[in-house]
Amino acid sequence: MAMMPSMSSTDHGTRCVRCGEMLFIPDWSEFVSERLVVNLWCCGKCGDRFETSAATSGDAEFRMSETDWEQMFVAQLAA
């Protein structure tokens, strides 16, 4: 399985490299580093499996504050 850059036409998904079906949710994602995410996709139409990678530039800023994280994951933090 080869890794390839996303062929996405939007920020919300990618297209199957074999049949062109729009895929919205990867089967699996791995945060390789602070700046690199690898996604594993499986097409429900043709069954092809492939990976894409997404990287941010070195000068990108993280925009979520600690308060935002706490509000988003309050149930998990309390458990």
DAQUIHU-V935138 format. One record per residue. N is the residue number from 1. PSI is psi in whole degrees, 0 to 359 (none if undefined). OMEGA is omega in degrees with one decimal (none if undefined). NEAR is the number of other ideal C-beta (glycine too) atoms within 12 Angstrom. Layout:
# DAQUIHU-V935138
n=(N;N)
psi=(PSI;PSI)
omega=(OMEGA;OMEGA)
near=(NEAR;NEAR)
This chain:
# DAQUIHU-V935138
n=(1;2;3;4;5;6;7;8;9;10;11;12;13;14;15;16;17;18;19;20;21;22;23;24;25;26;27;28;29;30;31;32;33;34;35;36;37;38;39;40;41;42;43;44;45;46;47;48;49;50;51;52;53;54;55;56;57;58;59;60;61;62;63;64;65;66;67;68;69;70;71;72;73;74;75;76;77;78;79)
psi=(122;147;137;157;152;138;21;140;356;176;4;65;190;172;145;134;341;308;350;2;138;128;135;332;121;153;333;145;143;128;100;323;182;335;357;129;133;131;138;127;148;122;126;341;310;350;1;145;135;163;149;159;150;128;147;157;161;337;10;145;142;129;350;130;167;323;318;315;316;319;323;323;31;320;322;327;329;339;none)
omega=(-177.3;174.4;-179.2;176.4;-179.8;175.2;-173.5;173.2;177.6;175.2;-172.5;176.7;-179.8;176.9;176.4;-178.3;-179.7;-172.2;177.8;178.3;178.2;178.9;-174.1;-175.5;178.0;176.3;-175.6;176.4;177.0;174.7;-176.4;177.3;178.0;-173.5;-175.0;176.0;175.5;-179.8;174.1;-177.4;173.2;-177.5;177.7;-178.5;-175.7;177.6;-179.9;177.1;179.7;178.5;170.2;176.0;177.0;-178.5;174.6;179.3;-178.1;-178.3;178.3;-179.7;175.2;-170.5;-179.1;177.1;178.0;177.6;177.4;179.4;-178.8;179.4;-178.4;-173.4;-175.3;-179.0;-179.6;179.0;-178.5;-175.6;none)
near=(13;11;21;21;16;26;19;22;12;12;9;13;21;31;25;26;25;18;15;15;21;19;32;18;16;25;20;16;17;17;15;16;13;13;17;20;21;25;30;22;36;23;25;16;15;17;14;24;22;31;27;31;26;26;19;17;10;10;7;12;11;12;8;12;11;11;10;12;14;14;13;13;14;12;9;10;11;7;6)
